[in-house]
């Protein structure tokens, strides 16, 4: 019983990545918003800046994950040099 896999088009792969990124953005921003509301009520006398800050942290984390999903070769602090520009070691 062999199962053959259907080829997946590149548009479907990109669409799945965008869907995952959008869902991740909604979830992480929502969690950040919730944490900000709780922190605002408990710690900061109902100020609005903790809500905006923590929502931004959530959106930033989602952006970083999405960026990593679309560009997995880019690692912070490293630079990939193309073969044509690499110094030859003779």
N, CA, C and O atoms as a DFTB+ gen file, in Angstrom:
360 C
 N C O
     1  1       0.831      -1.171       0.000
     2  2       0.000       0.000       0.000
     3  2       0.881       1.241       0.000
     4  3       1.261       1.752       1.053
     5  1       1.184       1.696      -1.152
     6  2       1.967       2.912      -1.245
     7  2       1.034       4.087      -1.480
     8  3       0.052       3.997      -2.216
     9  1       1.363       5.156      -0.850
    10  2       0.567       6.366      -1.025
    11  2       1.378       7.349      -1.847
    12  3       2.523       7.655      -1.515
    13  1       0.796       7.827      -2.892
    14  2       1.477       8.819      -3.713
    15  2       0.995      10.197      -3.306
    16  3      -0.200      10.435      -3.131
    17  1       1.936      11.084      -3.162
    18  2       1.596      12.442      -2.761
    19  2       1.375      13.294      -3.999
    20  3       2.147      13.233      -4.955
    21  1       0.334      14.073      -3.972
    22  2       0.066      14.982      -5.072
    23  2       1.040      16.150      -4.981
    24  3       1.357      16.609      -3.883
    25  1       1.511      16.628      -6.109
    26  2       2.382      17.803      -6.052
    27  2       1.598      19.024      -5.577
    28  3       0.459      19.250      -5.986
    29  1       2.220      19.785      -4.724
    30  2       1.583      20.981      -4.167
    31  2       2.132      22.189      -4.907
    32  3       3.346      22.341      -5.048
    33  1       1.253      23.032      -5.371
    34  2       1.707      24.204      -6.115
    35  2       2.325      25.232      -5.164
    36  3       2.008      25.284      -3.976
    37  1       3.203      26.034      -5.723
    38  2       3.887      27.033      -4.898
    39  2       2.909      28.085      -4.373
    40  3       3.120      28.648      -3.299
    41  1       1.843      28.348      -5.127
    42  2       0.846      29.315      -4.658
    43  2       0.152      28.812      -3.400
    44  3      -0.160      29.592      -2.500
    45  1      -0.090      27.505      -3.343
    46  2      -0.719      26.938      -2.151
    47  2       0.209      27.014      -0.943
    48  3      -0.239      27.270       0.175
    49  1       1.497      26.793      -1.170
    50  2       2.467      26.863      -0.070
    51  2       2.542      28.291       0.467
    52  3       2.526      28.505       1.679
    53  1       2.622      29.264      -0.436
    54  2       2.669      30.671      -0.018
    55  2       1.374      31.051       0.697
    56  3       1.404      31.755       1.706
    57  1       0.249      30.590       0.180
    58  2      -1.038      30.875       0.821
    59  2      -1.126      30.299       2.219
    60  3      -1.651      30.941       3.128
    61  1      -0.611      29.085       2.396
    62  2      -0.606      28.472       3.726
    63  2       0.285      29.254       4.682
    64  3      -0.053      29.426       5.852
    65  1       1.427      29.726       4.181
    66  2       2.317      30.514       5.038
    67  2       1.660      31.829       5.447
    68  3       1.747      32.232       6.606
    69  1       1.000      32.501       4.495
    70  2       0.310      33.744       4.829
    71  2      -0.822      33.502       5.820
    72  3      -1.016      34.289       6.747
    73  1      -1.565      32.421       5.629
    74  2      -2.640      32.100       6.572
    75  2      -2.090      31.852       7.965
    76  3      -2.656      32.318       8.954
    77  1      -0.982      31.115       8.044
    78  2      -0.363      30.832       9.336
    79  2       0.146      32.122       9.973
    80  3       0.020      32.308      11.183
    81  1       0.719      33.009       9.165
    82  2       1.217      34.282       9.694
    83  2       0.077      35.160      10.208
    84  3       0.199      35.789      11.259
    85  1      -1.021      35.199       9.472
    86  2      -2.155      36.008       9.908
    87  2      -2.757      35.465      11.198
    88  3      -3.090      36.228      12.105
    89  1      -2.894      34.145      11.276
    90  2      -3.424      33.538      12.503
    91  2      -2.482      33.791      13.677
    92  3      -2.929      34.066      14.790
    93  1      -1.185      33.697      13.423
    94  2      -0.192      33.942      14.468
    95  2      -0.246      35.395      14.933
    96  3      -0.137      35.672      16.128
    97  1      -0.412      36.319      13.990
    98  2      -0.519      37.737      14.339
    99  2      -1.740      37.995      15.212
   100  3      -1.654      38.718      16.204
   101  1      -2.865      37.411      14.849
   102  2      -4.091      37.621      15.627
   103  2      -3.947      37.054      17.034
   104  3      -4.335      37.695      18.012
   105  1      -3.388      35.850      17.131
   106  2      -3.250      35.206      18.448
   107  2      -2.260      35.964      19.324
   108  3      -2.563      36.271      20.477
   109  1      -1.081      36.267      18.790
   110  2      -0.057      36.913      19.622
   111  2      -0.427      38.347      19.978
   112  3      -0.141      38.801      21.086
   113  1      -1.053      39.058      19.062
   114  2      -1.510      40.408      19.401
   115  2      -2.628      40.352      20.437
   116  3      -2.690      41.194      21.333
   117  1      -3.503      39.370      20.318
   118  2      -4.576      39.206      21.305
   119  2      -4.053      38.868      22.681
   120  3      -4.543      39.386      23.685
   121  1      -3.058      38.000      22.729
   122  2      -2.446      37.664      24.021
   123  2      -1.754      38.894      24.597
   124  3      -1.865      39.170      25.791
   125  1      -1.041      39.628      23.752
   126  2      -0.402      40.855      24.214
   127  2      -1.410      41.873      24.708
   128  3      -1.182      42.542      25.716
   129  1      -2.526      41.993      23.999
   130  2      -3.590      42.904      24.427
   131  2      -4.139      42.492      25.789
   132  3      -4.349      43.334      26.662
   133  1      -4.368      41.198      25.964
   134  2      -4.885      40.702      27.250
   135  2      -3.917      40.946      28.390
   136  3      -4.314      41.369      29.476
   137  1      -2.649      40.677      28.140
   138  2      -1.633      40.922      29.170
   139  2      -1.558      42.414      29.481
   140  3      -1.405      42.806      30.638
   141  1      -1.664      43.241      28.450
   142  2      -1.633      44.688      28.660
   143  2      -2.812      45.188      29.468
   144  3      -2.653      46.060      30.323
   145  1      -3.990      44.649      29.210
   146  2      -5.175      45.051      29.976
   147  2      -5.015      44.657      31.436
   148  3      -5.293      45.452      32.334
   149  1      -4.568      43.429      31.672
   150  2      -4.379      42.971      33.054
   151  2      -3.317      43.818      33.754
   152  3      -3.511      44.235      34.895
   153  1      -2.204      44.071      33.080
   154  2      -1.150      44.888      33.682
   155  2      -1.635      46.314      33.918
   156  3      -1.297      46.930      34.928
   157  1      -2.418      46.830      32.996
   158  2      -2.932      48.186      33.150
   159  2      -3.864      48.299      34.349
   160  3      -3.792      49.266      35.107
   161  1      -4.724      47.327      34.519
   162  2      -5.689      47.373      35.623
   163  2      -5.003      47.131      36.961
   164  3      -5.283      47.825      37.939
   165  1      -4.107      46.150      37.008
   166  2      -3.507      45.761      38.289
   167  2      -2.344      46.664      38.686
   168  3      -2.251      47.080      39.840
   169  1      -1.462      46.969      37.744
   170  2      -0.211      47.636      38.107
   171  2      -0.152      49.132      37.795
   172  3       0.487      49.880      38.534
   173  1      -0.793      49.580      36.735
   174  2      -0.527      50.926      36.244
   175  2      -1.721      51.875      36.301
   176  3      -1.797      52.805      35.498
   177  1      -2.628      51.671      37.204
   178  2      -3.749      52.581      37.448
   179  2      -4.523      52.914      36.171
   180  3      -4.859      54.072      35.920
   181  1      -4.794      51.911      35.392
   182  2      -5.606      52.004      34.173
   183  2      -5.055      52.968      33.134
   184  3      -5.808      53.703      32.494
   185  1      -3.766      52.960      32.975
   186  2      -3.148      53.726      31.894
   187  2      -3.273      52.919      30.606
   188  3      -3.486      51.707      30.648
   189  1      -3.141      53.586      29.468
   190  2      -3.301      52.877      28.192
   191  2      -1.983      52.406      27.588
   192  3      -1.992      51.535      26.719
   193  1      -0.859      52.953      28.019
   194  2       0.396      52.585      27.381
   195  2       0.784      51.123      27.570
   196  3       1.405      50.571      26.661
   197  1       0.466      50.445      28.686
   198  2       0.822      49.020      28.757
   199  2       0.065      48.173      27.733
   200  3       0.576      47.160      27.257
   201  1      -1.144      48.591      27.402
   202  2      -1.928      47.852      26.408
   203  2      -1.279      47.985      25.034
   204  3      -1.101      46.995      24.326
   205  1      -0.932      49.203      24.666
   206  2      -0.304      49.430      23.366
   207  2       1.065      48.760      23.291
   208  3       1.418      48.176      22.266
   209  1       1.827      48.843      24.362
   210  2       3.165      48.254      24.376
   211  2       3.119      46.740      24.238
   212  3       3.845      46.170      23.424
   213  1       2.289      46.095      25.014
   214  2       2.250      44.633      24.969
   215  2       1.601      44.125      23.682
   216  3       1.972      43.058      23.192
   217  1       0.644      44.863      23.125
   218  2       0.086      44.491      21.822
   219  2       1.156      44.616      20.744
   220  3       1.241      43.777      19.847
   221  1       1.962      45.650      20.832
   222  2       3.077      45.809      19.893
   223  2       4.114      44.717      20.035
   224  3       4.667      44.254      19.037
   225  1       4.387      44.297      21.261
   226  2       5.313      43.180      21.461
   227  2       4.773      41.910      20.816
   228  3       5.522      41.166      20.183
   229  1       3.494      41.665      20.973
   230  2       2.884      40.483      20.362
   231  2       2.939      40.541      18.846
   232  3       3.260      39.548      18.193
   233  1       2.625      41.704      18.283
   234  2       2.678      41.861      16.828
   235  2       4.111      41.736      16.321
   236  3       4.344      41.173      15.252
   237  1       5.066      42.256      17.078
   238  2       6.467      42.134      16.683
   239  2       6.960      40.700      16.718
   240  3       7.714      40.277      15.842
   241  1       6.542      39.957      17.714
   242  2       6.915      38.542      17.780
   243  2       6.305      37.773      16.617
   244  3       6.954      36.899      16.043
   245  1       5.065      38.088      16.267
   246  2       4.422      37.435      15.123
   247  2       5.123      37.806      13.823
   248  3       5.288      36.960      12.945
   249  1       5.537      39.061      13.694
   250  2       6.263      39.497      12.504
   251  2       7.589      38.758      12.379
   252  3       7.959      38.329      11.286
   253  1       8.305      38.606      13.486
   254  2       9.584      37.899      13.454
   255  2       9.390      36.434      13.064
   256  3      10.176      35.893      12.286
   257  1       8.360      35.794      13.594
   258  2       8.089      34.402      13.230
   259  2       7.704      34.279      11.763
   260  3       8.116      33.335      11.088
   261  1       6.924      35.219      11.269
   262  2       6.517      35.201       9.866
   263  2       7.724      35.443       8.958
   264  3       7.863      34.794       7.921
   265  1       8.574      36.354       9.341
   266  2       9.781      36.620       8.565
   267  2      10.669      35.388       8.516
   268  3      11.247      35.075       7.475
   269  1      10.778      34.694       9.632
   270  2      11.560      33.461       9.685
   271  2      10.923      32.360       8.845
   272  3      11.626      31.518       8.285
   273  1       9.605      32.364       8.756
   274  2       8.900      31.371       7.947
   275  2       9.172      31.574       6.458
   276  3       9.352      30.605       5.721
   277  1       9.202      32.828       6.015
   278  2       9.432      33.110       4.603
   279  2      10.907      33.140       4.235
   280  3      11.248      32.928       3.072
   281  1      11.781      33.394       5.181
   282  2      13.207      33.496       4.890
   283  2      13.998      32.719       5.939
   284  3      14.626      33.332       6.803
   285  1      13.984      31.381       5.886
   286  2      14.615      30.595       6.950
   287  2      16.138      30.643       6.940
   288  3      16.765      30.307       7.946
   289  1      16.748      31.050       5.832
   290  2      18.208      31.056       5.762
   291  2      18.812      32.243       6.494
   292  3      19.995      32.224       6.833
   293  1      18.016      33.274       6.741
   294  2      18.545      34.462       7.398
   295  2      18.558      34.249       8.897
   296  3      17.512      34.089       9.527
   297  1      19.745      34.250       9.455
   298  2      19.928      34.081      10.887
   299  2      20.505      35.384      11.419
   300  3      21.455      35.905      10.836
   301  1      19.970      35.926      12.498
   302  2      20.498      37.189      13.016
   303  2      21.983      37.081      13.359
   304  3      22.415      36.141      14.027
   305  1      22.743      38.050      12.895
   306  2      24.164      38.100      13.209
   307  2      25.049      37.386      12.212
   308  3      26.269      37.391      12.379
   309  1      24.495      36.779      11.190
   310  2      25.309      36.107      10.174
   311  2      25.017      36.726       8.818
   312  3      23.947      37.287       8.581
   313  1      25.992      36.608       7.944
   314  2      25.830      37.113       6.592
   315  2      26.233      36.018       5.622
   316  3      27.306      35.429       5.756
   317  1      25.390      35.748       4.661
   318  2      25.667      34.726       3.664
   319  2      26.258      35.416       2.451
   320  3      25.637      36.298       1.858
   321  1      27.468      35.004       2.087
   322  2      28.166      35.601       0.959
   323  2      27.987      34.687      -0.247
   324  3      28.228      33.484      -0.146
   325  1      27.566      35.239      -1.393
   326  2      27.431      34.407      -2.591
   327  2      28.777      33.824      -3.020
   328  3      29.832      34.370      -2.696
   329  1      28.729      32.728      -3.738
   330  2      29.948      32.036      -4.154
   331  2      30.836      32.937      -4.996
   332  3      32.060      32.843      -4.913
   333  1      30.243      33.812      -5.806
   334  2      31.037      34.675      -6.680
   335  2      31.829      35.721      -5.895
   336  3      32.872      36.174      -6.367
   337  1      31.365      36.109      -4.723
   338  2      32.049      37.122      -3.920
   339  2      32.954      36.529      -2.850
   340  3      33.717      37.257      -2.216
   341  1      32.882      35.232      -2.642
   342  2      33.662      34.597      -1.585
   343  2      35.139      34.603      -1.962
   344  3      35.486      34.353      -3.117
   345  1      36.013      34.887      -0.992
   346  2      37.449      34.854      -1.287
   347  2      37.891      33.420      -1.563
   348  3      37.497      32.480      -0.873
   349  1      38.711      33.288      -2.579
   350  2      39.185      31.942      -2.921
   351  2      40.373      31.586      -2.046
   352  3      41.242      32.420      -1.789
   353  1      40.403      30.366      -1.599
   354  2      41.505      29.898      -0.744
   355  2      42.356      28.936      -1.556
   356  3      42.102      27.732      -1.594
   357  1      43.376      29.495      -2.209
   358  2      44.268      28.672      -3.042
   359  2      45.576      28.440      -2.359
   360  3      46.450      27.770      -2.910
